[in-house]
Each structure stands twice: as structure tokens, then as C-alpha cells.
Amino acid sequence: MDFLTLFGVYVAVVLACIALVCKYSGHQQTPLGQLLDKFTGIISPWIPQCIQSVCYRSMHRLFHQRNNLFLFLHLLLEVVVYGEFSYEVFGFCLDMGTSLISLCIPYVLLAVKSYLFYMCCSRDPGTLTKANHTAQLKVYKYDEKLFHQGVRCSTCQLLKPARSKHCRVCGRCVQRFDHHCVWVNNCIGAQNTRFFLLYLLSVCAMAGDIAVLTADMLLKAVLRTGLLHAHYIDEQGEQQRAGPIFIIQHLFLTFPRIVFMLGFLVFVFFLLAGYFMFHMYLALINQTSNEWFKGKGHNCQHCHPYSTHNCRTSYNPFRGFYYRGIRKNLGEIFWPLCPAQKKEN
């Protein structure tokens, strides 16, 4: 099966790229990152030192220094998908009775996503400077577990407000730091988390909508050609009924670019949908991904450090030190706290 072989290679390449992102994006304790570490340890003795040095410098340049490569890759993938959708799928869908309004929705989503993408790339995430860091010290209390009072950033030489972190990629301290995203070439912090969440949602909506339209077009093509009731002659000369594998292979041979695009969109949809749900969960409990990864080694972030209160058995371990209730947690994402506001714990 040429189709299955090519698609298997495609999935392997995508998984390898994801593993590289997990390894070099700063969260190196992910399962894919650990798997990549083991694989690298096995093959490294067989790779010349000069090639290892080139690979290391390349990975460092890609993931540990600001660059526009992933921005261009993002735009390239977008152009390829929308180019294929406009060139082939759009016309086929019109011929098969899909409404024009349904076919225009992906372009509306593209406009919305482009605005959110621009805001993620250009919006200041909440950079701490000498002019504002004193005021930012009053926004959040220190939990004395993940964030300690009186700690100074060794690079910026500023007292670190609670929930802030120095980004080694951007070279700055960021208020309510979440992570550095290579796809937008910017940090995600207090001032642009809302745009990042909506950006993820818009990309999921784009991928899902185009995937549904494409799958509907392929299904109608199968029904129109009568493939569900077709038969073929196998290598032994016997007549066989066309099964799912035969139909998929037929679609791949008839619409190769469309089938690959559909596979890519389904993969992207489920990948980003999972990533969006993870970040939405963090927003609901008022936690950042930086705090989530760092907090794995702490039993509880809920107990206030300035009291003798201990957690009861009814304590919900998913509610961290900065949990304020779902409504206020979401409000803090879309309307970030400023020094003048009193934060309730």
C-alpha cells in the first residue's frame, strides 16, 4: 500500500518535529522529550562529533534564540492549505451542492485568526522594566514555594514579582509568565494570554471547518461513484467487494493532495484542541504552564504561607494558591490585574 507507507512516513516526521519542540521549548520533562533523550543517547555514539555540533547549534538557534523561521513556516502551511482548499476543494464542494455561505466561513475564520496571530506576535506580554516593576510587586502575593519574596533576577537585576519569570529567549522578565511560544516568536504573559487562547481556538476552528468540508466532499464523491457497492478483481482473479482500505486507496489515487491535506488538518485539529483544552484548564484554575511544570514537585500550593492553616481532606488539589473562583480567574485572563486592584485569595 503506497498510500499507507507515505502516510506512515508523514506521521513519523510530524511526531519527530513535535518531539523536537517538546525537547527544546523549555519543558524537557515531557514524555516525548524523554523519549527523544533516550533515542539521542542510543544513536549519538554513531554520529560524528562535527555533525552533532552542527545539530546542537541549529537546535539552539531555532528554539533558544528569537527568530522568524516558525513564523514563516506557519504562514507557508497556511498558504498551502488554503491554496489547495481554494484551488480544488472549493470548486468540488460547489459542484456537489455545498452552500456558498458554508464555503466562506473558513475565510472569515482566517481573517479572525490573522488578527489574533498578529496580536500574539506584536503585543507586549508584560515586560518588567525599572519603571513598572515596583508597582508590579504589589499585584500578586508570594506563595513562598514557587515564588519567594526578595529574589532578584540575576540578568535584569530587578526584584522579581510573584508569578514572573525571566525568559532566556527574549532576554527579559515577563509578568505572569506562561511560556515562550516559537510559533508566534514571543512570550505569552499577562498582557497577551487572552489573545493566545483565542488564537488557539481560531486555529482549531479553521482546521476543523476545512476538514469537515473536505470530508463531506470526499464522502459525496464516494456516494456518487457508487464505490460502496463496487467490486474489484484481486491478484488471484477473484471478485472482491470494495472495502474501506480499497476506498481510501482509490480516494488517495484520485485526490492525492486533498487526502493528504485532510490527514494534516485532522492531526492539527486534535493536537491543538488538546493544547487549547490544557491552557483553558490552566486559565480556569488561575495557573500558568510555568507554574504547572514547576509545581509538580510541591504537594500543595493552596495553603497560605502566612498562616498555620493546613489543607483539609476536602481540599481540591487542582486549585492552586492563586485560585479566585472560575469567574474571577477568567476575568484575570481577559482583564489582567493592575497594581491598583486588590487581589483576593
C-alpha distance (Angstrom), angle and dihedral (degrees) to the residues before:
residue distance angle dihedral
M1 . . .
D2 3.78 . .
F3 3.78 91.3 .
L4 3.80 94.8 55.0
T5 3.81 91.6 45.3
L6 3.80 93.6 51.6
F7 3.78 92.5 43.1
G8 3.81 90.3 49.5
V9 3.81 90.1 53.2
Y10 3.80 89.5 48.1
V11 3.82 92.6 51.8
A12 3.83 90.9 46.7
V13 3.82 91.5 53.0
V14 3.82 91.9 48.2
L15 3.82 92.0 49.0
A16 3.81 90.0 48.5
C17 3.81 90.3 52.9
I18 3.81 90.9 49.4
A19 3.80 90.4 49.6
L20 3.81 89.8 52.7
V21 3.80 90.6 51.0
C22 3.82 90.9 49.2
K23 3.79 90.9 48.4
Y24 3.79 99.2 47.1
S25 3.79 104.6 28.4
G26 3.80 93.3 82.9
H27 3.81 99.7 -94.3
Q28 3.77 99.6 93.4
Q29 3.81 97.2 161.4
T30 3.80 94.7 73.2
P31 3.83 116.8 118.5
L32 3.80 92.0 -113.2
G33 3.80 90.3 48.9
Q34 3.80 91.3 51.1
L35 3.81 90.8 47.3
L36 3.79 89.7 51.3
D37 3.83 90.0 50.1
K38 3.81 90.9 54.6
F39 3.79 92.8 45.9
T40 3.81 91.3 48.3
G41 3.80 91.0 49.7
I42 3.80 90.8 53.8
I43 3.79 98.3 48.6
S44 3.83 100.2 32.9
P45 3.85 95.0 85.0
W46 3.80 88.5 59.2
I47 3.81 96.1 49.6
P48 3.84 119.4 85.0
Q49 3.79 114.9 -111.2
C50 3.80 93.3 -120.8
I51 3.81 91.4 57.4
Q52 3.82 90.9 47.5
S53 3.81 90.1 52.4
V54 3.81 92.0 50.7
C55 3.82 91.2 48.6
Y56 3.80 92.0 48.0
R57 3.80 93.0 50.3
S58 3.80 91.0 46.4
M59 3.81 93.2 50.8
H60 3.79 90.9 45.6
R61 3.78 90.4 51.0
L62 3.81 92.8 48.1
F63 3.80 100.5 44.4
H64 3.81 107.8 19.0
Q65 3.81 100.4 43.6
R66 3.78 129.7 53.8
N67 3.79 111.9 -102.4
N68 3.79 138.7 149.9
L69 3.80 98.2 -127.1
F70 3.80 95.2 105.2
L71 3.80 90.8 44.7
F72 3.79 89.7 57.2
L73 3.82 91.4 43.0
H74 3.80 89.8 51.4
L75 3.82 91.4 51.3
L76 3.82 91.8 44.3
L77 3.82 92.7 53.9
E78 3.78 89.3 46.9
V79 3.80 92.6 51.0
V80 3.83 91.6 47.9
V81 3.82 93.7 49.9
Y82 3.79 95.9 44.6
G83 3.78 91.4 41.5
E84 3.80 91.3 55.4
F85 3.80 91.7 42.8
S86 3.81 92.5 51.0
Y87 3.81 95.6 40.5
E88 3.81 100.1 47.7
V89 3.81 116.6 -1.9
F90 3.81 96.3 49.7
G91 3.81 93.3 55.9
F92 3.82 94.5 42.9
C93 3.81 90.8 50.1
L94 3.80 91.8 51.1
D95 3.80 90.7 50.4
M96 3.80 90.1 50.9
G97 3.79 95.3 52.0
T98 3.81 103.8 -97.3
S99 3.80 110.6 153.4
L100 3.79 119.2 -108.0
I101 3.81 90.8 -127.7
S102 3.81 91.1 58.9
L103 3.79 90.6 49.4
C104 3.82 91.8 51.4
I105 3.81 94.8 54.0
P106 3.86 93.8 81.0
Y107 3.81 89.7 57.3
V108 3.82 91.6 50.3
L109 3.80 89.1 50.3
L110 3.81 89.1 48.8
A111 3.82 90.6 56.2
V112 3.82 91.9 48.8
K113 3.80 92.3 45.8
S114 3.82 91.8 48.5
Y115 3.81 90.9 55.4
L116 3.81 92.4 48.3
F117 3.80 91.1 45.2
Y118 3.80 90.3 52.7
M119 3.81 91.0 49.4
C120 3.81 91.3 50.3
C121 3.79 90.9 50.6
S122 3.80 98.9 42.6
R123 3.80 105.9 28.8
D124 3.79 115.6 99.5
P125 3.83 105.7 -115.7
G126 3.79 92.5 -146.4
T127 3.79 106.8 -70.0
L128 3.79 114.3 -160.8
T129 3.80 114.5 -132.2
K130 3.78 136.0 171.4
A131 3.79 88.1 -98.4
N132 3.80 97.8 55.6
H133 3.81 108.5 21.5
T134 3.82 94.6 87.2
A135 3.79 90.5 57.2
Q136 3.80 91.9 44.1
L137 3.81 90.0 57.2
K138 3.82 87.2 71.5
V139 3.81 98.0 52.3
Y140 3.82 99.5 77.8
K141 3.78 132.8 24.5
Y142 3.80 119.6 -125.5
D143 3.79 115.4 -108.4
E144 3.83 90.8 -158.5
K145 3.79 89.7 -137.3
L146 3.76 106.1 71.4
F147 3.80 96.2 7.0
H148 3.79 122.9 38.3
Q149 3.77 128.4 -166.5
G150 3.79 117.8 -113.6
V151 3.81 96.7 24.4
R152 3.79 113.4 141.5
C153 3.79 125.0 -152.6
S154 3.81 106.9 -113.4
T155 3.82 91.4 -147.0
C156 3.82 104.5 38.7
Q157 3.82 93.9 30.6
L158 3.81 90.5 -138.3
L159 3.79 128.4 128.5
K160 3.79 105.6 -101.5
P161 3.82 115.9 -121.3
A162 3.78 116.4 -140.2
R163 3.83 113.1 -82.0
S164 3.82 92.8 17.8
K165 3.78 125.3 120.3
H166 3.78 137.6 -175.8
C167 3.80 111.7 -114.2
R168 3.79 108.9 -143.3
V169 3.82 90.6 -162.3
C170 3.80 96.6 54.5
G171 3.82 94.9 28.8
R172 3.81 95.6 -130.8
C173 3.79 141.6 98.3
V174 3.80 113.6 -109.2
Q175 3.79 127.9 -155.2
R176 3.84 113.3 -119.5
F177 3.79 89.2 -1.6
D178 3.81 115.6 -154.0
H179 3.81 106.3 169.9
H180 3.79 143.5 -56.6
C181 3.80 110.8 -97.3
V182 3.80 115.1 -152.6
W183 3.83 91.3 -164.6
V184 3.81 92.3 65.1
N185 3.83 94.7 27.9
N186 3.78 90.3 -130.8
C187 3.78 142.7 92.9
I188 3.78 119.8 -98.7
G189 3.79 109.3 -133.5
A190 3.79 144.6 138.5
Q191 3.80 96.2 -53.8
N192 3.81 101.2 46.3
T193 3.83 106.7 28.0
R194 3.82 90.1 100.4
F195 3.80 90.9 55.7
F196 3.79 90.8 47.4
L197 3.81 93.2 52.8
L198 3.80 92.2 47.8
Y199 3.80 89.7 45.5
L200 3.81 91.3 55.5
L201 3.80 90.1 47.3
S202 3.81 92.3 49.8
V203 3.82 92.8 49.9
C204 3.83 89.9 50.2
A205 3.80 89.6 49.6
M206 3.81 91.5 49.2
A207 3.80 94.3 48.6
G208 3.79 92.9 43.5
D209 3.81 94.9 47.8
I210 3.81 95.2 48.4
A211 3.80 90.5 44.0
V212 3.82 91.6 52.7
L213 3.82 92.4 48.1
T214 3.80 91.4 47.3
A215 3.82 93.9 46.8
D216 3.79 90.1 48.1
M217 3.81 90.1 51.9
L218 3.82 92.2 50.2
L219 3.81 91.7 46.8
K220 3.79 91.1 52.0
A221 3.82 89.5 48.4
V222 3.82 89.8 54.1
L223 3.80 92.4 47.9
R224 3.80 93.5 47.2
T225 3.79 93.8 50.5
G226 3.81 93.1 46.6
L227 3.80 94.0 -125.8
L228 3.80 92.1 148.2
H229 3.80 89.4 68.1
A230 3.82 98.0 32.8
H231 3.81 127.5 116.4
Y232 3.78 132.7 -155.0
I233 3.80 138.2 -167.1
D234 3.82 114.0 -111.6
E235 3.81 128.3 -149.9
Q236 3.81 91.3 -84.9
G237 3.80 90.8 55.3
E238 3.79 93.9 -109.7
Q239 3.76 123.7 134.5
Q240 3.80 113.7 -113.1
R241 3.77 131.4 -175.7
A242 3.80 115.2 -114.9
G243 3.80 107.8 -103.5
P244 3.81 131.9 -171.3
I245 3.83 93.7 -82.8
F246 3.79 91.6 51.7
I247 3.82 91.5 48.4
I248 3.82 92.4 48.9
Q249 3.79 91.0 49.0
H250 3.80 90.5 48.3
L251 3.81 91.0 51.2
F252 3.79 90.9 47.7
L253 3.81 91.8 52.2
T254 3.82 92.1 44.8
F255 3.83 99.2 39.7
P256 3.85 105.3 17.5
R257 3.81 97.6 158.5
I258 3.80 92.9 44.1
V259 3.82 93.3 50.4
F260 3.81 92.3 49.3
M261 3.79 90.4 47.0
L262 3.80 90.4 51.3
G263 3.81 91.7 50.1
F264 3.80 90.5 49.5
L265 3.82 92.8 48.6
V266 3.80 93.5 49.0
F267 3.80 90.2 49.6
V268 3.82 92.4 48.2
F269 3.80 92.1 46.1
F270 3.81 95.5 54.5
L271 3.80 92.9 40.4
L272 3.81 94.8 51.4
A273 3.80 93.6 37.2
G274 3.79 88.7 58.8
Y275 3.80 90.9 46.0
F276 3.81 91.2 48.7
M277 3.81 92.6 49.5
F278 3.81 89.9 50.4
H279 3.81 92.2 52.5
M280 3.80 91.4 42.2
Y281 3.80 88.8 53.5
L282 3.81 89.4 51.3
A283 3.81 89.9 49.7
L284 3.81 91.3 51.5
I285 3.82 92.0 53.7
N286 3.83 93.9 38.2
Q287 3.78 96.8 -117.2
T288 3.78 132.8 129.5
S289 3.78 125.3 -136.9
N290 3.82 87.8 -115.0
E291 3.82 89.6 57.0
W292 3.80 91.6 43.1
F293 3.81 93.1 55.6
K294 3.80 94.1 40.9
G295 3.80 92.7 44.8
K296 3.80 94.2 60.2
G297 3.79 89.2 90.1
H298 3.80 94.4 52.6
N299 3.78 123.7 80.0
C300 3.78 96.7 -147.1
Q301 3.79 136.5 3.3
H302 3.81 93.9 -178.8
C303 3.80 101.9 79.3
H304 3.78 111.6 91.2
P305 3.80 111.7 -120.0
Y306 3.81 95.2 -139.0
S307 3.80 96.9 57.8
T308 3.79 137.6 60.1
H309 3.82 91.6 -126.1
N310 3.78 114.5 132.8
C311 3.78 125.5 -160.5
R312 3.77 115.7 -95.5
T313 3.76 124.6 -137.1
S314 3.83 89.2 -101.0
Y315 3.80 91.4 60.0
N316 3.79 114.3 125.4
P317 3.84 106.9 -132.9
F318 3.81 90.7 -155.6
R319 3.80 91.3 68.3
G320 3.78 109.9 84.4
F321 3.79 132.9 -161.4
Y322 3.82 92.8 -82.8
Y323 3.81 96.6 47.7
R324 3.83 110.4 131.5
G325 3.79 102.5 166.3
I326 3.79 127.2 -71.2
R327 3.81 96.1 -87.0
K328 3.81 94.3 50.3
N329 3.80 91.7 41.3
L330 3.80 91.6 56.9
G331 3.80 90.3 42.0
E332 3.79 88.8 56.3
I333 3.82 89.5 56.2
F334 3.79 96.0 50.4
W335 3.81 96.6 33.4
P336 3.83 106.0 31.3
L337 3.77 117.3 -147.2
C338 3.77 117.5 -101.1
P339 3.83 126.9 -157.8
A340 3.81 92.3 -100.1
Q341 3.82 92.1 61.9
K342 3.79 122.2 87.7
K343 3.76 111.3 -131.3
E344 3.79 116.3 -141.9
N345 3.78 119.7 -144.7
